[in-house]
């Protein structure tokens, strides 16, 4: 292997692979012999492969992961540790931009999905919460950030310089395909050596052109100064909401941490979560998922009677192992115990560290807001409902703050940075219900829901349009989404977790796909209320990509989205919706004219949920009725 490396010319696209393989060989020997010298040589070869500037980015990424992991494990205080993780995260971003399809990008990302979390854990352990934040931002939500042009990714280039964008794409694909030949460099003939040297020179020229293209993009395209580079923490801190903190929750097998971003502070506020673990997060997530499957809460409830006798078999059944007697997630109290654990181990420690105080619902003081940005398995847990719901110690997050979610800090910061009034000509609300879509369960409650909302909105003189069933087609719905700043979709929805752009809302005449919505120029998009099922449910294997409809609607341009984590029932959905709009309409001022303002939507949802809670008890069934409603965005 040493000879193969020595015989391979500098610049040859297969050199990074040979260096990586040599590093693996030396690592195996050093482990078996306990040889520190071999370990250091292995790390050096991984570093050379990762930073050589040519060869397939996928091979360089594999090398960078090994370089970062070994350096952090055996010499964490080395300056190389931060450099290694920086390199790995940058290559991860590059890999995501090289695929031809969303499915391919997600397949590549699935193989390295643990990298951002590991990097963040290392950053927090080394006292560099700023680097942890940068790495999480650069290594997560890559596909959405490409599509929405919220960060400096390849997908946004054509709108600025189509020729430059095409050349960047062409060169990146050539770099990925380079080195696919499996020739050996040992015992080459003279002509073969010349051919290899020619190939190496050609690849060096390609790599040089790639670097030149990156420099051109970064120096000439406004907003692309950090193209394929991590956004520095200082940039992320420039545009934060002034009504409450953003709290990023990082979970990894090594440690769990919260990173709070607060307007006015010039650095992140690090909160170690000492009583929380990755294993706990997985346990809670798996238990909740199994319960939802058992309770058939994976689609809008339709004609199902949500007032039927409570199923006493509320625990885990079927193929899922039943918890032992001393398991805190025992039968009958799965939801309450998950919420209680999240409260004690995650949410309350964060609120205490940030100085939040309990407020009464009748208080004249506006509740502060808090934006949750969970990662890993915490992405599937209801942080917005964390609390203790029975006994003398009863308390919950709703007594302290109004919760929202954001897929990433950059998504929310972009909304804050570009916040502006909606054009008066399009300010208004478009409503539609789709109660009887062919081959899907009937959901009659959607008709009642939109009619009640429509009547209330008309009373306030707001510009509004309501079209039901086959009165609206997919094409006309898209037209109305351009003509009205806010939308309310009461319908079935389905998420394609392998290709999120094919996720869709089900209309009578066919599917309204997310890809179609994103292609529209929705520059005045404000609020999207998705009164459908599990519109904020992601895919476990791609938790860092936040693959769900709510995130997709943010990528399409909507500033705020109301969505659901699981099925909502026809009994409660109309009440939640009408209470929600009652609150928004009560906040209107004369200057609004006939327009519709969704900027208070987080408070409106908080109000609507509190109203629903007053009509319910704290049983498992009742908790499952109100917890699924979530707010995303500004």
N, C-alpha and C positions, 0 to 999 in steps of 0.2 A: 504494500500500500504506500509506503514511503517513496518507493521508486516511481509509482504511478503519479504521485503528486509532483515529484521532482521533474518528471518527463513532460508534464502538462504545461504548455506555455501560459504565462500570465495573460489573463484576459479570455482564456478559453471558457466557454459556458459550462463545461462539466467540472471545472476546478472546484467550485463550491461543494459539489456533491462528494468529490474525492476527499476534500478537507474534512467534511462532516464525517464520512466513513472512517477516516483515519482517527478522528477524535473519538468515535465510538470504540474503535479497537483499543486505543490507549486507555480509555475510561474503564473498559472491561478488565484490562490487565492491572490497572492501578487498584481497582476494587478488590480483585482476587489476591493481589500481592501486598496490599496496604501501602502502595507507593505514592507518596505525595507528589513526587516529580512527574509521574505519568498523568496525574490529575491536572496539574498545572499546564502540561503540554496539551492535554485534551481540550481544556478551556481555551487555550491560545488558538487552537485550530478551529474551534467553533466560532470564536471571535473573528478570525480571518475569513471564514466562510460567510458569516453574517454581514460583514462590512465591506466585502470586496467590491461591491458596486456593479457586478454583472452576474450572469447566471440566473436560473429560474428563481423568482421571488419566493416560491413555495419552499425550495430547498434552503434558501437563506433564512426564512422564517423558522424552519425546524432547527436550524443551527442557532439562531438567536434565542429560541426558547431554552435550548440546552445550555447555552452560555449564561443566560440570566439565572436559570434555576440552580446551576452548580455554583455560580459565583455567590448568589444569595445564601446558599446552604453552607458553603465552606468558608466564605470570606465576605460576610454581609457588609462590613464597613468599607470595603474596597470601593473606590470611585467607579470601578467598572460596573458595579451593581446597577446604579441608576442608568448608566449608558447602555447596558445590555437590555434592560427593560424598555428604555426609549426606542432602541433599534427594533425590538420585537414588536412593539405596538405599532410603530410606523409601517413595518412590513405587513402586519395584519391588515391595516387599512389599505395598503397597496394591493394585497391579495383580493380583498373584497371588491376592488374596483376592476379587476381583470376578468371576471367571469362574463360570459355572454348573456346569461339569464339570471333572474333573481334566484331561481332554484339552485343554480350552480354556485352562486355566491353564498347562499345559506348552507349548502353542503360543505363548502370550504370552511365557513365560519364555525360550523358545528364541531369540526375536528379541533378547533383551538378556542372553544367557547370559555374555557377556564382561565385563559391567559389574562384578561383584564382584571379578574378577581384576584388572581395570584399576585399580579403586579401591584394592585392597590393594597393588598395585605402587606407586601414588602415595604411599600411607601409609608404606610402607617406605622409599621414596626420600626422603621428608621427615622421616625419623626418628621416625615415629609408628606404631610397630608396634601400639600399643593400638588406634588407629583402624583399621588394616588388619584386625586381628582382628575388631573390631566389624562392619565392613562385610562380611567374609566370612561371618560368622555370620548377619547379617540378610539377606544376598542369596543364600544357598544353602539347599538342602533345604526350600524354602518349603512345598511341598505336604505333605511328611511332618510338618513342625512344626505345620501346621494340623490334620492328622488326629490327631496324638498329643497335642495340647495341651501340648507341652513348652515352647512359647514363647507369647507373648501374641498369638495370632492369632484371627481371627474364628470359626473352627470350634469353639473351646472355649467360646464364650460361652453357648450355649443351656443347658448344664448348670447355669449359675449364674443366669441370668435370661433366660428364653425370649423374653419380650416385647421386652426391650432388644436381644437378639441379632437378632430379626427386623427391628426398625426399623433397626439398623445395616446389615443386608443390603439392605433396601429402599432406603435413602438412597444407599448405595454404588452400587447399580445405576442409580438415577436420575442420579447424577452422571456415570457412564460413558456413559449414553445421551444426555446433554444436548449440545446443539450439533450435532446430526446434520443439521439443516437447512442447506442450502447457499446461503442468500440473500446478496445483496450489500448492503452498507450505504451504497453510493454512490448518489446520486440517488434516495433513498427518498422516497415520498410521506409526508405528515404522519401518516397513519394507520399506515403501516408503521413509522415511527419510534416512535410511541406503543406499538405492539405489541412492538417490540424492547426498549423500556425496561421494559415490563411483564414480559417474559421475563427480562430482566436482574435485576429486583427479585425475581422468584420464585426465580431461581437463587441470588441472594445469600442469600435466606432458607434455601434448601436447604443451601448451604455453611455457613451459621451453625449450622444444626441438626446438620450433620455434625461440626463442631468441638465442639458441645455434647455430642453423643453420645460422642465420643472422651474428652472430659473426664470424663463420667459413668462410662464404663467404667474409666478409669484411676484414678478416685478412690473407686469403690465396690465394685469386684470384686477380691477378694484374688488376688494373683498376676498381675494384669493392669495393674500400674502402668506398664509400658513398652509398652502395647498399640500396635502399629504404629510403634514407635520402636526404634532399635537398642539392644540390651542393652549397657549400659556395660561396659567391660573389667573394672572392679572387681567387678561382679556375676558375671561369668564365672569370675573367679579365686577366688570364695568356696568353691566345692565341687569341688575337684580330688582325684583319687586320690592317696593318699600312698605308693603303691608304684612310681611312675614318672611320667614326664612325658607330656603330650599334645603331639604335634608336628604342627602345621598346615603343610602345604607349599603355598605359593602360587606358581603359575606363570603368567607372562604374557609376551607378546612383548618387553616392555621389560626385565624382570628376573625372577629366581626367588629365593625366600626361604623359610626355615623360621622358624616362630614357635613357640617352645617355652613351654608353660605348666607351671610346677612348683609343687607345693604348698609354701606358706610364702613364696613370692616375691610381692611386691605389684605386679609388672609383668611383661609378657611378655619373654622372652629372645629377641632377634632374631639369627638366623644367616643372613647372606647366602650364597646358593649361587652362588659366583662362576664355577664351571666347568660349570654346568647352564643349559640354555636351553629355552624353549618348543619350539623346533624339534627339539631332541634328544628331548624328551618325546614329541612327535608321531611322530617317526621310530621310537622304541622301541615305542610303542603300536601303530602300524600294522604293524610287522614281526611283533610277537607275534600280533596278530589274524590276519594273513595265514597265519602258520604254523599256528595252531590250526584255521583253516578247512581248510587243506590236509591236516592230520592227522586231520580229522573229530572234533575234540574239543569238539563243541558239544552233546553229549548223553551220558547215562550209557552206558558202553560195552556193557552188556548181554552178549550171548553172544560179543562180539568177544574174540579171544585176544590179550591184551596182551603175550604172550611171543613173538608172531610175529617173524620176522626184521625187524630195524630197517630202516625205509625210508630208504635212503641219500639220497633227494631231500628232505632236511629243510629246505631253504631255501625261498625264495619262488618260486612257480610260477604258472601260469595267467595271469590278467589283471593280476596284480601285477607291476610291473617288477622284474626280478631285480637285486640289488645289484651294483655294480661290484666289480672285484677288490680295490680298496683300501677298500671299505666295511667298517667293523667288524662289520656284521651279515651277514657273508658266509655262504654256504650251509654247512650242517652244524654251525654253532655259534651259531645265532641266540639260543637261550635263554641259553647261557653268557655270551655277549657282552653281552646286555641286563643280566643280573644283575651282571656285572662293572662295566659302566658305571654302573649305579645305585649300586653299592657305592662306587666311586671319586668319583663326582660328587655324590651325594646323601647316602647313609646314613652312610658312614664320617666325612665332615666333620661331620655332626650329632652322631654319637656322640662324636667327639673334643671338640667344643665343649661337650658336656654332661658330659664327664669320665667316660664309660663305660670300663670295663676289660674285657679278655677274661677269661672264666671257663672253667674246665674243667667238662665235664659231670658229673664225679665230685665237684665242689666241694660242700662242705656249706653254702656260702653260697647263699641263695636268689637266683636270677637276678632282676634288676629287671625291671619291665614297661615297655613303651613303647607308647603308643597313637598310631597313624598316622591323620592326618586329611588325606588328599590332595585336591587340587582339580584341575580340568581333566583333561588327558590322563594325568596321573600316577595318576588314580583307577583306571586299567585296568592298572597295572603292579604286579608283586609285590614291594613294598618289603620284605615280611616274609621274603623269600628272597634279598635282595641279597647278593652275595658273589663271591669268586673260588674256583672249584671244582676247579682243576687247577694244578699247578706248585708251586714252593717258596714262593710268596706266598699260598697258599691260606688264605682266611679268609672269614667270613660273619657276618651278623647273629645267627644262632642261637648264636654263641659269646659274645654280649654281653647279650642281653635276650630276654624273651618278648614277642612282638609281638601286638598286637590292632589292630583298626581301629574307628573311630567315624565315622558320617556327618557329625557336627558336634560341636563342643565342648559345646553345650547338651544334646545327647542324653546324653552321658556324665556331665556335671555333674548332670543330673537324677537319674540312677541313683545317683550318690554321695550326693546330698542326701536321697533317699528310700530309701536302703538300710535294710532291716529284715528280720527273720527271716521265713521262709515259714511260713504256718500249718501246724501239724503234721498237721492233718486232711487236707490236700491234698498234703503233701510226698511225692513219689514220682515214678515214671517210667512213662510210657505209650509203648509201642513198637508200630509197625506196619510191615509190609512189603507192597508191592503189586507182586508179581513178574510178573503176567500181566494187565495192563490192556488191554482191547480196543483194537485198532488201533495199539498201540505195541509196540516191541521188548520181548522177554522179558528180564527181569533176574533170573535165578535166584539170583544172589549175595545179593540182599536178604534172602531167606529164611534162608540160613545166617547172615548178619550178625546179624539180630535174635534168632535162636535162641541164638547164642553169648552175646550180651549178656544175654539173659533168664536164661540158666543162671547166669552169673556174679553177676548182681544178686540172684537168689533165694538163692544161697549166703550172701550177706551179710545176709540178712534184711530187705532193702529192699522197701518196698511197690511192686509193679510189676505191669503188665498188658501182655500181648503179644497182639495180634490180627492175623491175617494174611489177605491177600487179601479175599475177599468175606465174611469173618467180621466185618468192620467196614464200616459205611457212612459217608458224609460226615457225616450227622447224629449218629451215635453217636461218631464221632471228635471232633466238636466238644464233645460232652458230656464225653468223657474228658479233653479239654484243659482243661476247667474243674475236673475232679476230681483231676488230676495236675499238679504244678508244672512238671514237665519232660517233654519229648517227644522221640522219635527217629523221624523219618520217612524210611524207606528206600523210595524210590519215584521215579517220573518227576516232573519239575516243568517248568513253562513260564512264561516271563516275558512279560507284555504290556507292552512298553516305551512304548506310546502311552497306555495306561491301566493303571498299575501295580496298581491295586486289583483288576483282573481277572487278575492273575498267579495261578497255581494249582498245587496239588499234585494229581497224577492218581491217583485211587482207582478201584477196580474198578467202583463204581456211579456214578462221575461225578467232576467236579472239586471240590476243596476250595479255594474262592477266598479270596484275601487279604482282600477286603472283608468276607467273612463272619466271618473270624477277628477282624478289628479290631472288629466290632460286639459281640463277646463281652466280658464283664466279666472279663478275665483278671488280676485284681489280685494273684494269687499266682504269675504266670508267672515262671519262673526261667530254665531252659536249653532251647533248641531246637537239636537236632542235625539239620541238614538234609542227609541223606545222599542227595543228588540232584544234578542237574547244573547248573552255572553259576548257582547261587543267589545269587552276589554279583557277577554281570556286569551292568553298567549300559549305558546308551545314550550313545553318543559325543556326540550333539547336545545331550544334557541331562546332561552329566557333573556339573554343579553340583547337580543334583537327586537324585543317588544313587538312581537308579530301579532297584532290584533287590529280590528277596525277603528277603534278610537284613535290609536296612534296614526293609522292611515289617514283619517280625516284631518288630523293636525297637519300631516304632511301635505294634504291637499289644499291647505290654506286656512282652515277654520281656526279661530283663536281659542275657542273653548268647546269642549265636547262633554255631554252627559251620556254615560254608557252604563253597561251592566256587566257584572262578573259572572253571572249565571242567570237561569231562567227567572222571569218575572211573571207574576200571575195576573190574569185579567181582573181579578177582584180588586187588587190594590193599585195597579198601574195607572188607571184613570185618576184616582185620588192624588197620587204622588204628582202626576203631571199638572193637574189643575192647581194644587197648592203651590207648585213651583212657579207657574205663570201668574198666580195671584200675587205672589211676592214681587216678581219683576214688574208687574203692572203698577203695583202700589208705590214703586220707587220712581215712577215716571215724573218728569217735570214738564212744565208748559213748553219749554224750549225744544222738547223732543218732537213736537208736532205730531205727524203721523208715523214717525219712525219707531223702530224697535231696538232696544239696547240690551244686549246680553252680558254686559260687563259685571253685573252682580249675580251671575248665574251660580257661582259657588255658594254664595249666601242663600240663594233661592233654594238650592238643593238641600242645604243644611236645614233650612226652615221646613221644607216639605217632609224630610225624613223625621224631624222632631214631631211634626204633626202626626205622621203615621205611627210613630212609637207610642204616642199618647192613646192611640186607639187599640194598641196591642199590649200583650204582656211580654215577659222576657223568656218565654219558652223557646225551645230550639226552632219550632216552626215559625214563630214570630221573628226571631233573629234572621232566619233564612229569607224572610219576606222583605226586610228593609236593607240588609247589608249589601246586596248586589249593586245598588245604585252608587256610581262613582263619578267624580268630576275630574276632567283632564284640562290642562291648559291654564291660560291667564285669567 
